[in-house]
Amino acid sequence: MADDVEAPKVKGVRSGYAPHHKFETIGYLASGVHTYGDDRLHYPGETLETQISFPSWEYFKDMVKVGDSFEVLELDRLVGYGKVEQIL
């Protein structure tokens, strides 16, 4: 989660957080639910590993590859960056 976000989430995020994701290879935002390896709250500035479940995965799964980078957004507000490490 980026630490330079305007009005960052001061209450943090935990598993169940569902922001938008913008991949360079996809022409729209994809909503996905984050699952973290613990039940703690996480705050801006932390580097996190998460499993993301995309309800619309079947429509764009062939456009996302290991190594792809993406932006994490809340509507049009950039809140972080990610990199695909593994596709399950």
Contacts in CASP RR format, 6 or more apart in sequence:
PFRMAT RR
TARGET T0000
AUTHOR 0000-0000-0000
METHOD contacts of the structure
MODEL  1
MADDVEAPKVKGVRSGYAPHHKFETIGYLASGVHTYGDDRLHYPGETLET
QISFPSWEYFKDMVKVGDSFEVLELDRLVGYGKVEQIL
1 8 0 8 1.000
1 9 0 8 1.000
1 13 0 8 1.000
1 42 0 8 1.000
1 43 0 8 1.000
1 44 0 8 1.000
1 45 0 8 1.000
1 46 0 8 1.000
1 48 0 8 1.000
1 72 0 8 1.000
1 79 0 8 1.000
1 80 0 8 1.000
2 44 0 8 1.000
2 45 0 8 1.000
2 78 0 8 1.000
2 79 0 8 1.000
2 80 0 8 1.000
2 81 0 8 1.000
3 44 0 8 1.000
3 45 0 8 1.000
5 44 0 8 1.000
5 77 0 8 1.000
5 78 0 8 1.000
5 79 0 8 1.000
5 80 0 8 1.000
6 77 0 8 1.000
8 43 0 8 1.000
8 44 0 8 1.000
8 79 0 8 1.000
9 43 0 8 1.000
9 44 0 8 1.000
9 79 0 8 1.000
10 43 0 8 1.000
11 41 0 8 1.000
12 41 0 8 1.000
12 42 0 8 1.000
12 43 0 8 1.000
13 34 0 8 1.000
13 41 0 8 1.000
13 42 0 8 1.000
14 36 0 8 1.000
14 39 0 8 1.000
14 40 0 8 1.000
14 41 0 8 1.000
14 42 0 8 1.000
15 34 0 8 1.000
15 35 0 8 1.000
15 36 0 8 1.000
15 37 0 8 1.000
15 39 0 8 1.000
16 33 0 8 1.000
16 34 0 8 1.000
16 35 0 8 1.000
17 33 0 8 1.000
17 34 0 8 1.000
18 31 0 8 1.000
18 32 0 8 1.000
18 33 0 8 1.000
18 34 0 8 1.000
19 31 0 8 1.000
19 32 0 8 1.000
19 34 0 8 1.000
19 72 0 8 1.000
19 73 0 8 1.000
19 74 0 8 1.000
19 79 0 8 1.000
20 29 0 8 1.000
20 30 0 8 1.000
20 31 0 8 1.000
20 32 0 8 1.000
20 72 0 8 1.000
20 73 0 8 1.000
20 74 0 8 1.000
20 75 0 8 1.000
21 29 0 8 1.000
21 30 0 8 1.000
21 31 0 8 1.000
21 32 0 8 1.000
21 52 0 8 1.000
21 54 0 8 1.000
21 70 0 8 1.000
21 71 0 8 1.000
21 72 0 8 1.000
21 73 0 8 1.000
22 29 0 8 1.000
22 30 0 8 1.000
22 70 0 8 1.000
22 71 0 8 1.000
22 73 0 8 1.000
23 30 0 8 1.000
23 60 0 8 1.000
23 63 0 8 1.000
23 64 0 8 1.000
23 68 0 8 1.000
23 70 0 8 1.000
24 68 0 8 1.000
24 69 0 8 1.000
24 70 0 8 1.000
25 63 0 8 1.000
25 64 0 8 1.000
25 68 0 8 1.000
26 60 0 8 1.000
26 63 0 8 1.000
26 64 0 8 1.000
29 73 0 8 1.000
30 54 0 8 1.000
30 56 0 8 1.000
30 60 0 8 1.000
31 54 0 8 1.000
31 55 0 8 1.000
31 56 0 8 1.000
32 52 0 8 1.000
32 53 0 8 1.000
32 54 0 8 1.000
32 55 0 8 1.000
33 52 0 8 1.000
33 53 0 8 1.000
33 55 0 8 1.000
34 50 0 8 1.000
34 51 0 8 1.000
34 52 0 8 1.000
35 50 0 8 1.000
35 51 0 8 1.000
35 52 0 8 1.000
35 53 0 8 1.000
36 42 0 8 1.000
36 48 0 8 1.000
36 49 0 8 1.000
36 50 0 8 1.000
37 49 0 8 1.000
37 50 0 8 1.000
42 48 0 8 1.000
44 79 0 8 1.000
49 85 0 8 1.000
51 88 0 8 1.000
54 60 0 8 1.000
61 87 0 8 1.000
64 84 0 8 1.000
64 87 0 8 1.000
65 84 0 8 1.000
65 87 0 8 1.000
66 84 0 8 1.000
66 85 0 8 1.000
66 86 0 8 1.000
66 87 0 8 1.000
67 83 0 8 1.000
67 84 0 8 1.000
67 85 0 8 1.000
68 83 0 8 1.000
68 84 0 8 1.000
69 81 0 8 1.000
69 82 0 8 1.000
69 83 0 8 1.000
69 84 0 8 1.000
70 81 0 8 1.000
70 82 0 8 1.000
70 83 0 8 1.000
70 84 0 8 1.000
71 78 0 8 1.000
71 80 0 8 1.000
71 81 0 8 1.000
71 82 0 8 1.000
72 78 0 8 1.000
72 79 0 8 1.000
72 80 0 8 1.000
72 81 0 8 1.000
72 82 0 8 1.000
73 79 0 8 1.000
73 80 0 8 1.000
END
